[in-house]
Amino acid sequence: MKERASRELEREGYSVFFEPPSSPSRFMSWGAYRPDVFGVRTSAETQDYALVECETRPSGRRLGSKDFRSVRLQAQLNREPSLRMILVIPRGTLGRLEPSLRLTWETWVFGEGGVLRLPRALPPAH
């Protein structure tokens, strides 16, 4: 799944890194966290980052055990930063995904027919 996720990011213009122990961008850092795939895309106006987690058995407990709070993003002058958190799962596991995870994670479902991309869910209206 990591390979397929990296190809999807590359199609979107990201430079891709597999399980980097530290961020290859000086404008982003993390401590105890290491993403499965990390993507960076910059232009004159934006700096886009993608943290990708590939889970064959997605669970909130497993994702919660990763230290996302150690991720730090520093904006560059005159560039709008963006951080995408993408959860990649195999076809047939979406029904087991805890709905609360969809509030934080964009979800990509990989199957034989390609990829189904689900944007982050909106929080319920009160």
C-alpha positions as CSV (number, residue, x, y, z in Angstrom):
1,M,0.0,0.0,0.0
2,K,2.9,2.3,0.7
3,E,4.0,2.1,-3.0
4,R,0.6,2.8,-4.3
5,A,0.1,5.7,-1.9
6,S,3.4,7.2,-3.0
7,R,2.5,6.9,-6.6
8,E,-0.8,8.8,-5.9
9,L,1.1,11.6,-4.1
10,E,3.7,11.8,-6.9
11,R,0.8,12.2,-9.4
12,E,-0.2,15.2,-7.4
13,G,3.3,16.7,-7.6
14,Y,4.6,15.6,-4.2
15,S,8.2,14.6,-3.5
16,V,7.8,11.3,-1.5
17,F,9.9,9.8,1.3
18,F,9.4,6.4,2.9
19,E,9.4,6.1,6.7
20,P,11.8,9.0,7.2
21,P,13.3,9.1,10.7
22,S,13.2,12.9,10.6
23,S,11.5,15.3,8.2
24,P,13.3,16.1,5.0
25,S,11.8,19.6,5.2
26,R,13.4,22.2,7.5
27,F,9.9,23.7,8.0
28,M,8.4,20.5,9.5
29,S,9.7,18.4,12.3
30,W,8.5,15.5,14.6
31,G,9.8,13.8,17.6
32,A,8.7,10.2,18.4
33,Y,6.5,10.0,15.3
34,R,7.5,8.5,11.9
35,P,5.0,8.4,9.0
36,D,4.8,5.5,6.7
37,V,5.0,7.9,3.7
38,F,5.8,11.6,3.8
39,G,5.1,14.0,0.9
40,V,6.3,17.5,0.3
41,R,5.0,19.9,-2.4
42,T,5.9,23.6,-2.6
43,S,5.1,26.4,-5.0
44,A,5.5,30.2,-4.8
45,E,2.3,30.4,-2.8
46,T,2.0,27.2,-0.9
47,Q,3.9,24.6,1.1
48,D,2.0,21.3,1.2
49,Y,2.8,18.3,3.4
50,A,1.2,14.9,3.5
51,L,1.6,12.4,6.4
52,V,0.4,9.0,5.2
53,E,-0.4,6.0,7.5
54,C,-1.0,2.6,5.8
55,E,-3.1,0.3,8.0
56,T,-4.2,-3.2,6.9
57,R,-6.4,-3.4,10.1
58,P,-7.3,0.2,10.9
59,S,-8.0,1.0,14.5
60,G,-8.3,4.1,16.5
61,R,-6.2,2.6,19.3
62,R,-3.3,1.9,16.9
63,L,-3.5,5.3,15.3
64,G,-3.9,7.0,18.7
65,S,-0.7,5.3,19.9
66,K,1.3,7.2,17.3
67,D,2.7,10.5,18.6
68,F,1.1,13.0,16.2
69,R,1.4,15.7,18.8
70,S,5.1,15.8,18.2
71,V,4.6,17.1,14.6
72,R,5.5,20.8,14.2
73,L,4.8,22.9,11.2
74,Q,6.5,26.2,10.6
75,A,5.1,28.5,7.9
76,Q,7.4,30.2,5.5
77,L,6.9,33.8,4.7
78,N,4.5,34.5,1.9
79,R,3.5,30.8,1.6
80,E,0.3,29.2,2.9
81,P,1.0,25.9,4.7
82,S,-1.2,22.9,4.4
83,L,-1.0,19.5,6.2
84,R,-2.9,16.5,5.0
85,M,-3.2,13.4,7.1
86,I,-4.1,10.5,4.9
87,L,-5.1,7.0,6.2
88,V,-4.7,4.3,3.5
89,I,-6.7,1.1,4.1
90,P,-7.5,-1.9,1.9
91,R,-10.9,-2.5,0.4
92,G,-13.2,-4.3,2.7
93,T,-12.0,-2.5,5.9
94,L,-13.9,0.8,5.7
95,G,-16.8,-0.6,7.7
96,R,-14.5,-1.3,10.6
97,L,-13.0,2.2,10.6
98,E,-14.1,4.2,13.6
99,P,-16.1,7.2,12.4
100,S,-14.2,9.6,14.6
101,L,-11.0,8.9,12.7
102,R,-12.7,10.4,9.6
103,L,-12.8,13.8,11.3
104,T,-9.0,13.9,11.3
105,W,-7.9,11.7,8.4
106,E,-8.6,11.8,4.7
107,T,-9.2,8.2,3.8
108,W,-7.9,6.4,0.7
109,V,-9.4,2.9,0.1
110,F,-7.2,0.8,-2.2
111,G,-8.8,-2.1,-4.1
112,E,-8.2,-3.9,-7.4
113,G,-10.2,-1.3,-9.3
114,G,-8.1,1.6,-8.1
115,V,-8.4,4.1,-5.2
116,L,-11.5,5.5,-3.6
117,R,-10.7,8.9,-2.0
118,L,-12.8,10.0,0.9
119,P,-12.2,13.6,2.2
120,R,-12.2,14.3,5.9
121,A,-15.6,14.1,7.4
122,L,-17.2,17.3,8.7
123,P,-18.0,17.4,12.5
124,P,-21.7,17.0,13.3
125,A,-23.6,20.3,13.4
126,H,-25.0,21.3,16.8
